[in-house]
Amino acid sequence: MKTCALCDQDKPSDAFYANDRTCKDCRKAAAKAWYERNAEVKRAYARQWRKEHKAEKREYARQYNRANREGHNVRRKRYEANHPEMVRARQQWKDYKKRARSVSGSRQATVLWFRERQEAADLRCEYCDKVVMAGQWEADHIVPVARGGSNKPSNLAVACIKCNRDKAAKDVLEWIEATA
């Protein structure tokens, strides 16, 4: 039996870490209290570490995923089945980044335009004025890329999926005439 230096209770030896006068329960409570007092400092440290070790983290994740590919695929498929809107948003993001690189226009401005719209709470389709949520809208090219339009923010509009797919590669006026 040993007596804890913090709670003054007699406890068996296995309730203490080696060469420690404080029992495991008191040590855990003290660590939790310290973390709560210093949570922002810990978060800032973790952010800084991640920023400085980005390549190492990426390589570790690649190696881990290669070694655990089967389990990773199962988790990914389960996530995709439960979160189709997030999968769709991620794919949209990849598509727009790819297009922004391939078509004339400021890639940075396009990325910023897209991020601003993704973070907005309530968006409206610029054609039918319907409220669209995250994953339920697409960036439409007012002048289609197929007809020489660019990816500049001035040529992009928020559109619900139905309007964007219906408009396809038509000019706005042409599409309005066809639907009227």
KOLDRENKE-146575 format. One record per residue (C-alpha): residue in three letters; y, x, z; residue number from 1. Coordinates in nm, 4 decimals. Layout:
+------+----------+----------+----------+-----+
| type |       py |       px |       pz | seq |
+------+----------+----------+----------+-----+
|  ala |        Y |        X |        Z | NUM |
...
+------+----------+----------+----------+-----+
***
This chain:
+------+----------+----------+----------+-----+
| type |       py |       px |       pz | seq |
+------+----------+----------+----------+-----+
|  met |   0.0000 |   0.0000 |   0.0000 |   1 |
|  lys |   0.3531 |   0.1097 |  -0.0822 |   2 |
|  thr |   0.6919 |  -0.0335 |   0.0151 |   3 |
|  cys |   0.9432 |  -0.1082 |  -0.2603 |   4 |
|  ala |   1.2814 |   0.0598 |  -0.2106 |   5 |
|  leu |   1.4675 |  -0.2466 |  -0.3454 |   6 |
|  cys |   1.2868 |  -0.5538 |  -0.2131 |   7 |
|  asp |   1.1299 |  -0.3905 |   0.0990 |   8 |
|  gln |   0.7968 |  -0.5610 |   0.0331 |   9 |
|  asp |   0.4597 |  -0.3966 |   0.0805 |  10 |
|  lys |   0.2667 |  -0.4015 |  -0.2471 |  11 |
|  pro |  -0.0492 |  -0.2373 |  -0.3812 |  12 |
|  ser |  -0.0113 |   0.0983 |  -0.5581 |  13 |
|  asp |  -0.0830 |  -0.0506 |  -0.9019 |  14 |
|  ala |   0.2383 |  -0.2610 |  -0.8655 |  15 |
|  phe |   0.4396 |   0.0632 |  -0.9027 |  16 |
|  tyr |   0.4911 |   0.2999 |  -1.1928 |  17 |
|  ala |   0.3769 |   0.6583 |  -1.1300 |  18 |
|  asn |   0.6127 |   0.8534 |  -0.9011 |  19 |
|  asp |   0.8431 |   0.5522 |  -0.8605 |  20 |
|  arg |   0.9624 |   0.4022 |  -0.5319 |  21 |
|  thr |   1.0592 |   0.0716 |  -0.6963 |  22 |
|  cys |   0.7963 |  -0.1904 |  -0.7799 |  23 |
|  lys |   0.7445 |  -0.2990 |  -1.1425 |  24 |
|  asp |   0.8958 |  -0.6435 |  -1.0799 |  25 |
|  cys |   1.2178 |  -0.4975 |  -0.9338 |  26 |
|  arg |   1.2329 |  -0.2346 |  -1.2103 |  27 |
|  lys |   1.2031 |  -0.5076 |  -1.4778 |  28 |
|  ala |   1.4672 |  -0.7245 |  -1.3071 |  29 |
|  ala |   1.7056 |  -0.4260 |  -1.2832 |  30 |
|  ala |   1.6487 |  -0.3404 |  -1.6515 |  31 |
|  lys |   1.7126 |  -0.7011 |  -1.7532 |  32 |
|  ala |   2.0325 |  -0.7181 |  -1.5471 |  33 |
|  trp |   2.1518 |  -0.3866 |  -1.6967 |  34 |
|  tyr |   2.0816 |  -0.5121 |  -2.0487 |  35 |
|  glu |   2.2747 |  -0.8349 |  -1.9844 |  36 |
|  arg |   2.5744 |  -0.6362 |  -1.8556 |  37 |
|  asn |   2.5594 |  -0.3933 |  -2.1496 |  38 |
|  ala |   2.4336 |  -0.6162 |  -2.4302 |  39 |
|  glu |   2.7271 |  -0.5520 |  -2.6636 |  40 |
|  val |   2.7049 |  -0.1755 |  -2.6120 |  41 |
|  lys |   2.3324 |  -0.1854 |  -2.6926 |  42 |
|  arg |   2.3946 |  -0.3960 |  -3.0058 |  43 |
|  ala |   2.6666 |  -0.1578 |  -3.1248 |  44 |
|  tyr |   2.4364 |   0.1395 |  -3.0656 |  45 |
|  ala |   2.1529 |  -0.0330 |  -3.2548 |  46 |
|  arg |   2.3860 |  -0.1182 |  -3.5464 |  47 |
|  gln |   2.5066 |   0.2420 |  -3.5626 |  48 |
|  trp |   2.1497 |   0.3758 |  -3.5495 |  49 |
|  arg |   2.0370 |   0.1411 |  -3.8292 |  50 |
|  lys |   2.3359 |   0.2467 |  -4.0387 |  51 |
|  glu |   2.2603 |   0.6181 |  -3.9900 |  52 |
|  his |   1.8830 |   0.5856 |  -4.0441 |  53 |
|  lys |   1.8765 |   0.3388 |  -4.3336 |  54 |
|  ala |   1.6551 |   0.5548 |  -4.5578 |  55 |
|  glu |   1.4082 |   0.6306 |  -4.2765 |  56 |
|  lys |   1.3807 |   0.2611 |  -4.1859 |  57 |
|  arg |   1.3290 |   0.1662 |  -4.5502 |  58 |
|  glu |   1.0555 |   0.4293 |  -4.5951 |  59 |
|  tyr |   0.8835 |   0.3249 |  -4.2722 |  60 |
|  ala |   0.8909 |  -0.0391 |  -4.3847 |  61 |
|  arg |   0.7454 |   0.0554 |  -4.7247 |  62 |
|  gln |   0.4618 |   0.2520 |  -4.5647 |  63 |
|  tyr |   0.3928 |  -0.0248 |  -4.3153 |  64 |
|  asn |   0.3928 |  -0.2902 |  -4.5873 |  65 |
|  arg |   0.1583 |  -0.0818 |  -4.8031 |  66 |
|  ala |  -0.0807 |  -0.0371 |  -4.5116 |  67 |
|  asn |  -0.0580 |  -0.4052 |  -4.4093 |  68 |
|  arg |  -0.0190 |  -0.5659 |  -4.7512 |  69 |
|  glu |  -0.2705 |  -0.8454 |  -4.6975 |  70 |
|  gly |  -0.1169 |  -0.9661 |  -4.3707 |  71 |
|  his |   0.2319 |  -0.9291 |  -4.5170 |  72 |
|  asn |   0.1390 |  -1.1435 |  -4.8177 |  73 |
|  val |   0.0005 |  -1.4158 |  -4.5916 |  74 |
|  arg |   0.3198 |  -1.4214 |  -4.3814 |  75 |
|  arg |   0.5422 |  -1.4139 |  -4.6908 |  76 |
|  lys |   0.3568 |  -1.7056 |  -4.8526 |  77 |
|  arg |   0.3747 |  -1.9050 |  -4.5291 |  78 |
|  tyr |   0.7489 |  -1.8355 |  -4.5034 |  79 |
|  glu |   0.8070 |  -1.9305 |  -4.8672 |  80 |
|  ala |   0.6161 |  -2.2563 |  -4.8201 |  81 |
|  asn |   0.8207 |  -2.3435 |  -4.5100 |  82 |
|  his |   1.1611 |  -2.2277 |  -4.6424 |  83 |
|  pro |   1.1884 |  -2.3050 |  -5.0158 |  84 |
|  glu |   1.5687 |  -2.3293 |  -4.9975 |  85 |
|  met |   1.5941 |  -1.9714 |  -4.8680 |  86 |
|  val |   1.3561 |  -1.8438 |  -5.1348 |  87 |
|  arg |   1.5657 |  -2.0175 |  -5.3977 |  88 |
|  ala |   1.8911 |  -1.8745 |  -5.2569 |  89 |
|  arg |   1.7434 |  -1.5228 |  -5.2501 |  90 |
|  gln |   1.6261 |  -1.5555 |  -5.6102 |  91 |
|  gln |   1.9683 |  -1.6878 |  -5.7159 |  92 |
|  trp |   2.1319 |  -1.3911 |  -5.5485 |  93 |
|  lys |   1.9045 |  -1.1474 |  -5.7328 |  94 |
|  asp |   1.9651 |  -1.3236 |  -6.0642 |  95 |
|  tyr |   2.3425 |  -1.3164 |  -6.0256 |  96 |
|  lys |   2.3464 |  -0.9521 |  -5.9246 |  97 |
|  lys |   2.1380 |  -0.8716 |  -6.2330 |  98 |
|  arg |   2.3658 |  -1.0736 |  -6.4601 |  99 |
|  ala |   2.6746 |  -0.9204 |  -6.3049 | 100 |
|  arg |   2.5474 |  -0.5759 |  -6.3995 | 101 |
|  ser |   2.4561 |  -0.6735 |  -6.7542 | 102 |
|  val |   2.7566 |  -0.8817 |  -6.8602 | 103 |
|  ser |   3.1156 |  -0.7719 |  -6.8817 | 104 |
|  gly |   3.3269 |  -0.8501 |  -6.5809 | 105 |
|  ser |   3.3843 |  -0.7088 |  -6.2392 | 106 |
|  arg |   3.0504 |  -0.6905 |  -6.0610 | 107 |
|  gln |   3.2182 |  -0.6506 |  -5.7223 | 108 |
|  ala |   3.4367 |  -0.9582 |  -5.7733 | 109 |
|  thr |   3.1326 |  -1.1624 |  -5.8783 | 110 |
|  val |   2.9344 |  -1.0537 |  -5.5724 | 111 |
|  leu |   3.2270 |  -1.1390 |  -5.3438 | 112 |
|  trp |   3.2709 |  -1.4778 |  -5.5142 | 113 |
|  phe |   2.9027 |  -1.5562 |  -5.4641 | 114 |
|  arg |   2.9013 |  -1.4435 |  -5.0990 | 115 |
|  glu |   3.2091 |  -1.6510 |  -5.0186 | 116 |
|  arg |   3.0415 |  -1.9617 |  -5.1623 | 117 |
|  gln |   2.7127 |  -1.8887 |  -4.9805 | 118 |
|  glu |   2.8980 |  -1.8724 |  -4.6476 | 119 |
|  ala |   3.1039 |  -2.1883 |  -4.7037 | 120 |
|  ala |   2.9882 |  -2.4834 |  -4.4928 | 121 |
|  asp |   3.0375 |  -2.7630 |  -4.7457 | 122 |
|  leu |   3.0701 |  -2.7123 |  -5.1169 | 123 |
|  arg |   3.1217 |  -2.9716 |  -5.3889 | 124 |
|  cys |   2.9901 |  -2.9647 |  -5.7420 | 125 |
|  glu |   3.2929 |  -2.9053 |  -5.9655 | 126 |
|  tyr |   3.1558 |  -3.1480 |  -6.2237 | 127 |
|  cys |   3.0226 |  -3.4520 |  -6.0326 | 128 |
|  asp |   3.2015 |  -3.3876 |  -5.6969 | 129 |
|  lys |   2.8736 |  -3.4252 |  -5.5044 | 130 |
|  val |   2.8467 |  -3.2312 |  -5.1747 | 131 |
|  val |   2.5906 |  -2.9510 |  -5.2125 | 132 |
|  met |   2.4244 |  -2.7511 |  -4.9349 | 133 |
|  ala |   2.2946 |  -2.3932 |  -4.9348 | 134 |
|  gly |   2.0184 |  -2.3513 |  -5.1896 | 135 |
|  gln |   2.1177 |  -2.6749 |  -5.3692 | 136 |
|  trp |   2.3862 |  -2.5299 |  -5.5929 | 137 |
|  glu |   2.4150 |  -2.2755 |  -5.8686 | 138 |
|  ala |   2.7021 |  -2.0720 |  -6.0056 | 139 |
|  asp |   2.7810 |  -2.2129 |  -6.3489 | 140 |
|  his |   2.9548 |  -2.0184 |  -6.6220 | 141 |
|  ile |   3.2368 |  -2.2380 |  -6.7511 | 142 |
|  val |   3.2226 |  -2.0503 |  -7.0810 | 143 |
|  pro |   2.8494 |  -1.9760 |  -7.1138 | 144 |
|  val |   2.7381 |  -1.6132 |  -7.1239 | 145 |
|  ala |   2.5509 |  -1.7017 |  -7.4443 | 146 |
|  arg |   2.8900 |  -1.7845 |  -7.6001 | 147 |
|  gly |   3.0717 |  -1.4739 |  -7.4834 | 148 |
|  gly |   3.1658 |  -1.5815 |  -7.1301 | 149 |
|  ser |   3.1886 |  -1.3253 |  -6.8532 | 150 |
|  asn |   3.0833 |  -1.3066 |  -6.4909 | 151 |
|  lys |   3.4419 |  -1.2869 |  -6.3714 | 152 |
|  pro |   3.5158 |  -1.5281 |  -6.0848 | 153 |
|  ser |   3.7625 |  -1.7120 |  -6.3086 | 154 |
|  asn |   3.4672 |  -1.8104 |  -6.5310 | 155 |
|  leu |   3.2391 |  -1.9287 |  -6.2484 | 156 |
|  ala |   3.2126 |  -2.2751 |  -6.0978 | 157 |
|  val |   2.9991 |  -2.4239 |  -5.8210 | 158 |
|  ala |   2.7616 |  -2.6782 |  -5.9759 | 159 |
|  cys |   2.4786 |  -2.8871 |  -5.8395 | 160 |
|  ile |   2.1432 |  -2.8007 |  -5.9925 | 161 |
|  lys |   2.1338 |  -3.1207 |  -6.1998 | 162 |
|  cys |   2.4768 |  -3.0629 |  -6.3604 | 163 |
|  asn |   2.4147 |  -2.6930 |  -6.4229 | 164 |
|  arg |   2.0761 |  -2.7525 |  -6.5855 | 165 |
|  asp |   2.2124 |  -3.0444 |  -6.7885 | 166 |
|  lys |   2.5123 |  -2.8423 |  -6.9078 | 167 |
|  ala |   2.2925 |  -2.5412 |  -6.9958 | 168 |
|  ala |   2.4701 |  -2.3208 |  -7.2552 | 169 |
|  lys |   2.7196 |  -2.5870 |  -7.3627 | 170 |
|  asp |   3.0950 |  -2.5602 |  -7.3314 | 171 |
|  val |   3.2397 |  -2.7915 |  -7.0623 | 172 |
|  leu |   3.4159 |  -3.0203 |  -7.3124 | 173 |
|  glu |   3.1112 |  -3.0300 |  -7.5372 | 174 |
|  trp |   2.8912 |  -3.1218 |  -7.2397 | 175 |
|  ile |   3.1302 |  -3.3954 |  -7.1189 | 176 |
|  glu |   3.1350 |  -3.5486 |  -7.4686 | 177 |
|  ala |   2.7548 |  -3.5372 |  -7.4852 | 178 |
|  thr |   2.7133 |  -3.7112 |  -7.1482 | 179 |
|  ala |   2.9850 |  -3.9739 |  -7.2019 | 180 |
+------+----------+----------+----------+-----+
***
